[in-house]
């Protein structure tokens, strides 16, 4: 979880999906991007709007770099060159927080080359976009793309529990949230110490107001993964919300020693002042 996401939670916006600040969708259909599938087209903006949004967000150097990389892709480059150029484009968009744009270009290359490494990168980029999305349509679209590409990898390697937890979380915001919860339980059955599984089950317990259950999940998490700062922080909040004041105070004091982030420290002080 990124610092910006944690800070939003610190400020009191505690939810599981639809928690984060929405980055603008930027997808520019040029060169080989014209071969995009109907599924990707449905979630992209028009070319004219996309170009205008690029102009607003990209620096001249970034714009030149992306255009150069697109030209390289269009010039019948080798698979290795296409992959490298696509990853460079993706890195630029991810640096700007345009995760769905990063996923878009990675997915094009993954589809064209049937490359599982690119498919995984695409799925993870779409998952980042999903994690930040507030708009219901964008949540649905990025969740679908996450599942599409991560399932390609998971089908070939069912031991990838890290991917299974991401797929599970995309179902939590769907019309069938129990499918996601069931998948997380399956992850923990296979690996009771799984960091992502324990963390996400803790978050889901918080979302449903089951703070004692959330505290149990986070206690288990930090027992196996003591350096998981988010887990330590959420444990303190769970104690606070469950009215376990002594535990909450001790845990907040512990978390204070784990960070120098001023916003987080201010939030901790605000909680301590309420105890």
C-alpha positions in Angstrom: 0.0 0.0 0.0 1.3 3.4 -1.0 1.9 6.3 1.4 -0.8 8.4 -0.2 -3.3 5.6 0.3 -2.3 5.2 4.0 -2.6 9.0 4.6 -6.1 9.0 3.2 -7.0 6.3 5.7 -5.3 8.2 8.4 -7.6 11.1 7.6 -10.5 8.9 8.3 -11.5 7.5 4.9 -11.4 3.9 6.0 -13.0 1.7 3.4 -11.7 -1.2 1.3 -12.6 -0.4 -2.3 -13.3 3.1 -3.5 -11.0 4.5 -0.8 -8.4 6.3 -2.9 -8.0 9.4 -4.9 -8.9 8.8 -8.5 -6.1 9.3 -11.1 -7.3 10.5 -14.5 -7.7 7.9 -17.3 -5.3 8.6 -20.1 -5.3 6.3 -23.1 -3.9 7.5 -26.4 -4.7 5.3 -29.4 -1.8 5.6 -31.8 0.4 3.2 -33.8 -0.1 -0.4 -32.7 -2.6 0.9 -30.0 -5.1 0.9 -32.9 -5.3 -2.9 -32.5 -6.8 -2.6 -29.1 -9.5 -5.2 -28.3 -13.1 -4.2 -27.9 -12.9 -4.7 -24.2 -10.1 -2.2 -23.9 -11.8 0.3 -26.2 -14.9 0.3 -24.0 -12.9 1.6 -21.0 -10.8 4.2 -22.8 -11.5 7.8 -23.6 -11.7 9.2 -27.1 -8.4 9.9 -28.9 -9.0 13.6 -29.0 -9.8 13.8 -25.3 -6.9 11.5 -24.4 -4.4 13.7 -26.3 -5.6 16.8 -24.6 -5.2 15.0 -21.2 -1.7 13.9 -22.2 -0.8 17.5 -23.0 -2.0 18.6 -19.6 -0.2 15.9 -17.6 3.0 15.1 -19.5 6.1 17.2 -19.5 7.6 18.0 -22.9 10.4 15.5 -22.2 7.9 12.7 -21.2 5.8 13.4 -24.2 8.8 13.2 -26.5 10.0 10.0 -24.8 6.6 8.3 -25.1 6.2 9.3 -28.7 9.7 8.0 -29.5 8.9 4.7 -27.8 5.6 4.3 -29.7 7.4 4.9 -33.0 9.9 2.2 -32.0 7.0 -0.2 -31.3 5.4 0.6 -34.7 8.6 0.0 -36.7 8.2 -3.8 -36.5 10.6 -4.1 -33.7 11.6 -7.5 -32.3 9.5 -9.0 -29.4 12.2 -8.1 -27.0 12.3 -4.5 -28.2 8.5 -4.1 -28.1 8.5 -5.5 -24.6 11.2 -3.2 -23.5 9.6 -0.1 -25.1 6.2 -1.0 -23.6 7.7 -1.4 -20.1 9.3 2.0 -20.5 6.0 3.6 -21.5 4.3 1.9 -18.6 6.9 3.2 -16.2 6.3 6.8 -17.2 2.5 6.5 -16.7 2.9 4.7 -13.4 5.2 7.5 -12.2 2.4 9.9 -13.0 -0.2 7.7 -11.2 -1.9 6.8 -14.5 -2.0 3.1 -13.7 -4.8 2.2 -16.1 -2.9 3.8 -19.0 0.1 1.8 -17.9 -2.0 -1.4 -17.9 -3.5 -0.5 -21.2 -0.2 -0.5 -23.1 1.1 -3.5 -21.2 -2.1 -5.4 -22.1 -1.7 -4.6 -25.8 1.8 -6.1 -25.8 0.7 -9.1 -23.7 -2.1 -9.9 -26.1 0.1 -9.5 -29.1 2.9 -11.6 -27.8 1.1 -14.0 -25.5 3.7 -13.0 -22.8 2.8 -14.1 -19.3 5.3 -11.7 -17.7 3.6 -8.8 -19.5 0.2 -10.1 -18.6 1.2 -10.1 -15.0 2.5 -6.6 -15.2 -0.7 -5.5 -17.0 -2.9 -7.1 -14.3 -0.9 -5.5 -11.5 -1.1 -2.1 -13.1 -4.9 -2.4 -13.5 -5.1 -3.5 -9.9 -3.4 -0.3 -8.9 -5.9 1.6 -10.9 -8.7 -0.4 -9.3 -7.3 0.4 -5.8 -7.5 4.1 -6.5 -10.8 4.1 -8.3 -13.9 5.9 -6.9 -16.1 6.0 -10.0 -18.3 2.8 -10.0 -17.8 2.2 -13.7 -14.0 2.6 -13.4 -14.0 0.2 -10.4 -15.8 -2.3 -12.5 -13.7 -1.9 -15.6 -10.3 -2.0 -13.9 -11.5 -5.0 -11.7 -12.4 -6.9 -14.9 -9.1 -6.2 -16.5 -7.2 -7.1 -13.4 -9.0 -10.5 -13.3 -8.5 -11.1 -17.0 -4.7 -10.7 -17.0 -3.9 -12.0 -13.5 -6.0 -15.1 -14.1 -3.9 -15.9 -17.2 -0.9 -16.2 -14.9 -2.7 -17.9 -12.1 -4.1 -20.5 -14.4 -0.6 -21.5 -15.3 0.7 -21.3 -11.8 -1.9 -21.9 -9.1 0.7 -21.4 -6.4 0.7 -17.6 -7.0 -1.3 -16.8 -3.9 -0.2 -13.1 -4.2 -2.2 -12.9 -7.4 -5.1 -14.8 -6.0 -5.5 -12.2 -3.2 -5.6 -9.4 -5.7 -8.2 -11.1 -7.8 -10.2 -11.8 -4.6 -10.2 -8.1 -3.7 -11.7 -7.2 -7.1 -14.7 -9.4 -6.3 -15.3 -7.6 -3.0 -16.7 -4.6 -4.8 -18.6 -6.7 -7.3 -22.2 -7.9 -7.1 -20.8 -11.1 -5.6 -18.5 -10.1 -2.8 -18.7 -13.5 -1.1 -16.7 -14.9 -4.0 -13.8 -12.7 -3.0 -14.1 -13.5 0.7 -14.2 -17.2 -0.2 -11.0 -16.8 -2.3 -9.2 -15.1 0.6 -10.2 -17.9 2.9 -8.8 -20.4 0.4 -5.6 -18.5 0.4 -5.3 -18.7 4.2 -6.2 -22.4 4.2 -3.2 -22.9 1.9 -1.0 -20.5 3.7 -2.2 -19.5 7.2 0.6 -17.0 7.5 -0.1 -15.3 4.1 0.6 -11.6 4.6 -1.8 -10.3 1.9 -4.6 -12.7 2.9 -4.4 -11.7 6.6 -4.1 -8.0 5.8 -7.1 -8.0 3.5 -9.3 -10.1 5.8 -8.5 -7.6 8.5 -9.5 -4.7 6.2 -12.8 -6.4 5.3 -13.6 -6.9 9.0 -13.0 -3.2 9.6 -15.2 -2.3 6.7 -18.1 -4.4 8.2 -17.5 -2.8 11.6 -16.2 -6.1 13.2 -13.3 -4.4 14.9 -12.6 -7.2 17.4 -12.4 -9.6 14.5 -10.2 -7.2 12.6 -7.9 -6.9 15.6 -7.5 -10.7 15.7 -6.6 -10.7 12.0 -4.0 -7.9 12.5 -2.6 -9.5 15.6 -2.0 -12.6 13.6 -0.6 -10.6 10.8 2.0 -8.8 12.9 2.9 -12.0 14.7 4.2 -13.4 11.4 5.1 -10.1 9.7 6.1 -7.6 12.5 7.5 -5.1 9.9 4.1 -4.7 8.2 3.5 -1.1 9.2 0.0 -0.9 7.8 -1.0 -3.9 9.9 0.5 -2.4 13.0 -1.3 0.9 12.4 -4.7 -0.8 11.6 -4.3 -2.9 14.7 -4.2 0.2 16.8 -7.3 1.6 15.1 -9.1 -1.7 15.5 -8.3 -1.6 19.2 -9.5 2.0 19.4 -12.8 1.3 17.6 -13.4 -1.9 19.7 -13.0 0.3 22.9 -10.0 -1.7 24.0 -8.4 1.5 25.2 -5.3 0.2 27.0 -4.3 -2.0 24.0 -5.0 0.9 21.6 -2.8 3.3 23.6 0.1 0.8 23.7 -0.2 0.0 20.1 -0.4 3.7 19.0 2.8 4.4 21.0 4.5 1.4 19.3 3.5 2.7 15.9 4.9 6.1 16.7 8.3 4.6 16.9 7.9 3.0 13.5 7.4 6.1 11.4 8.6 9.7 10.9 5.8 10.7 8.6 4.3 13.9 10.1 0.7 13.3 8.9 0.7 9.8 10.4 2.2 11.0 13.6 -0.4 13.8 13.8 -3.2 11.3 13.3 -1.7 9.0 16.1 -1.7 12.0 18.4 -5.3 12.8 17.6 -6.3 9.2 18.5 -4.2 9.3 21.7 -5.9 12.5 22.8 -9.2 10.7 22.6 -8.2 7.9 24.8 
